């Protein structure tokens, strides 16, 4: 009985020895266009009558500027990533 079982298992074990590992590159998902579009920066109206309103608007203006800098960096990364994909490997 053991010999019969060994005869059936032997081809299965040798078949696993002949497998070849092939690595397939994963496709790069592009960053969405709405994430890379500039956020409009509204002009600060003059005059502001309340000090807190002025401070809040200045903070929002700074945040929008930083947002646009971040999006510019995303666009730069995306363009460099597309440039690397275009080159033959």
C-alpha positions as a Markdown table, in Angstrom:
| # | Residue | x | y | z |
|---|---|---|---|---|
| 1 | Unk | 0.0 | 0.0 | 0.0 |
| 2 | Unk | 2.9 | 2.4 | 0.8 |
| 3 | Unk | 4.5 | 1.7 | -2.5 |
| 4 | Unk | 1.3 | 2.4 | -4.3 |
| 5 | Unk | 0.9 | 5.7 | -2.5 |
| 6 | Unk | 4.5 | 6.7 | -3.1 |
| 7 | Unk | 4.1 | 6.0 | -6.8 |
| 8 | Unk | 1.2 | 8.5 | -7.0 |
| 9 | Unk | 2.9 | 11.1 | -4.8 |
| 10 | Unk | 6.2 | 11.0 | -6.6 |
| 11 | Unk | 5.0 | 12.6 | -9.9 |
| 12 | Unk | 3.2 | 15.3 | -7.9 |
| 13 | Unk | 6.4 | 16.2 | -6.1 |
| 14 | Unk | 8.6 | 16.2 | -9.2 |
| 15 | Unk | 6.1 | 18.4 | -11.0 |
| 16 | Unk | 6.5 | 21.1 | -8.4 |
| 17 | Unk | 10.2 | 21.1 | -8.9 |
| 18 | Unk | 9.8 | 22.2 | -12.5 |
| 19 | Unk | 7.9 | 25.4 | -11.8 |
| 20 | Unk | 9.4 | 28.7 | -12.8 |
| 21 | Unk | 8.7 | 32.0 | -11.0 |
| 22 | Unk | 7.9 | 34.8 | -13.3 |
| 23 | Unk | 7.5 | 38.3 | -11.9 |
| 24 | Unk | 4.9 | 40.5 | -13.7 |
| 25 | Unk | 5.2 | 44.3 | -13.1 |
| 26 | Unk | 2.1 | 45.8 | -11.6 |
| 27 | Unk | 0.4 | 48.5 | -13.6 |
| 28 | Unk | 0.8 | 52.0 | -12.2 |
| 29 | Unk | -2.5 | 53.7 | -11.5 |
| 30 | Unk | -2.4 | 57.3 | -12.6 |
| 31 | Unk | -3.3 | 60.0 | -10.0 |
| 32 | Unk | -6.8 | 61.4 | -10.6 |
| 33 | Unk | -6.9 | 64.6 | -12.6 |
| 34 | Unk | -9.1 | 66.4 | -10.1 |
| 35 | Unk | -6.4 | 65.8 | -7.4 |
| 36 | Unk | -3.8 | 67.5 | -9.6 |
| 37 | Unk | -5.9 | 70.5 | -10.7 |
| 38 | Unk | -5.1 | 73.9 | -9.1 |
| 39 | Unk | -7.3 | 75.1 | -6.3 |
| 40 | Unk | -8.4 | 78.6 | -7.1 |
| 41 | Unk | -7.0 | 81.2 | -4.6 |
| 42 | Unk | -9.6 | 83.9 | -4.0 |
| 43 | Unk | -8.3 | 87.4 | -3.6 |
| 44 | Unk | -8.5 | 88.9 | -0.2 |
| 45 | Unk | -11.1 | 91.7 | -0.2 |
| 46 | Unk | -10.3 | 95.0 | 1.3 |
| 47 | Unk | -11.2 | 96.3 | 3.8 |
| 48 | Unk | -11.9 | 93.6 | 6.5 |
| 49 | Unk | -13.8 | 95.0 | 9.3 |
| 50 | Unk | -13.3 | 92.2 | 11.8 |
| 51 | Unk | -9.8 | 91.2 | 13.0 |
| 52 | Unk | -10.8 | 87.6 | 13.3 |
| 53 | Unk | -12.2 | 87.5 | 9.8 |
| 54 | Unk | -8.9 | 88.9 | 8.5 |
| 55 | Unk | -6.8 | 86.3 | 10.4 |
| 56 | Unk | -9.1 | 83.5 | 9.2 |
| 57 | Unk | -8.9 | 84.6 | 5.6 |
| 58 | Unk | -5.1 | 84.9 | 5.9 |
| 59 | Unk | -4.9 | 81.3 | 7.2 |
| 60 | Unk | -7.2 | 80.0 | 4.5 |
| 61 | Unk | -5.1 | 81.8 | 1.9 |
| 62 | Unk | -1.9 | 80.2 | 3.2 |
| 63 | Unk | -3.6 | 76.8 | 3.2 |
| 64 | Unk | -4.7 | 77.2 | -0.4 |
| 65 | Unk | -1.1 | 78.1 | -1.4 |
| 66 | Unk | 0.2 | 75.0 | 0.3 |
| 67 | Unk | -2.4 | 72.9 | -1.3 |
| 68 | Unk | -1.3 | 74.2 | -4.7 |
| 69 | Unk | 2.3 | 73.4 | -3.9 |
| 70 | Unk | 1.4 | 69.9 | -2.9 |
| 71 | Unk | -0.6 | 69.4 | -6.1 |
| 72 | Unk | 2.4 | 70.7 | -8.1 |
| 73 | Unk | 4.6 | 68.1 | -6.4 |
| 74 | Unk | 2.0 | 65.4 | -7.3 |
| 75 | Unk | 2.1 | 66.5 | -10.9 |
| 76 | Unk | 5.9 | 66.4 | -10.9 |
| 77 | Unk | 5.9 | 62.8 | -9.5 |
| 78 | Unk | 3.3 | 61.7 | -12.0 |
| 79 | Unk | 5.2 | 63.1 | -15.0 |
| 80 | Unk | 8.5 | 61.5 | -13.8 |
| 81 | Unk | 6.7 | 58.2 | -13.3 |
| 82 | Unk | 5.2 | 58.4 | -16.8 |
| 83 | Unk | 8.7 | 59.2 | -18.1 |
| 84 | Unk | 10.2 | 56.1 | -16.5 |
| 85 | Unk | 7.4 | 53.9 | -17.9 |
| 86 | Unk | 8.1 | 55.1 | -21.4 |
| 87 | Unk | 11.7 | 54.0 | -21.3 |
| 88 | Unk | 12.4 | 50.4 | -22.5 |
| 89 | Unk | 13.5 | 48.0 | -19.8 |
